[in-house]
Amino acid sequence: MMNTSTVYLSIILVAVLFSQASPAPFGADATLCCFSYTLQKLPQSHVKDYFYTSSKCSQPAVV
């Protein structure tokens, strides 16, 4: 049987892991930036939608 400290440690670990995976709260800055790029052209038929990254990003990009 697990001792109490192991159970508490397991609960805390699971809580920390899920708090990192949860979506940002309303109004939080969830800026999407690109850190690697490709210069290869994509066929237009493969493009369904696109958007420009935020001006807060260090490098501009089209996603």
Contacts in CASP RR format, 6 or more apart in sequence:
PFRMAT RR
TARGET T0000
AUTHOR 0000-0000-0000
METHOD contacts of the structure
MODEL  1
MMNTSTVYLSIILVAVLFSQASPAPFGADATLCCFSYTLQKLPQSHVKDY
FYTSSKCSQPAVV
2 10 0 8 1.000
24 30 0 8 1.000
29 56 0 8 1.000
31 53 0 8 1.000
31 54 0 8 1.000
31 56 0 8 1.000
31 57 0 8 1.000
32 53 0 8 1.000
32 54 0 8 1.000
32 63 0 8 1.000
33 53 0 8 1.000
33 54 0 8 1.000
33 56 0 8 1.000
33 57 0 8 1.000
33 58 0 8 1.000
33 59 0 8 1.000
33 61 0 8 1.000
34 53 0 8 1.000
34 57 0 8 1.000
34 59 0 8 1.000
34 61 0 8 1.000
34 63 0 8 1.000
35 59 0 8 1.000
37 59 0 8 1.000
37 61 0 8 1.000
50 62 0 8 1.000
50 63 0 8 1.000
51 62 0 8 1.000
51 63 0 8 1.000
52 60 0 8 1.000
52 61 0 8 1.000
52 62 0 8 1.000
52 63 0 8 1.000
53 59 0 8 1.000
53 60 0 8 1.000
53 61 0 8 1.000
53 62 0 8 1.000
53 63 0 8 1.000
END
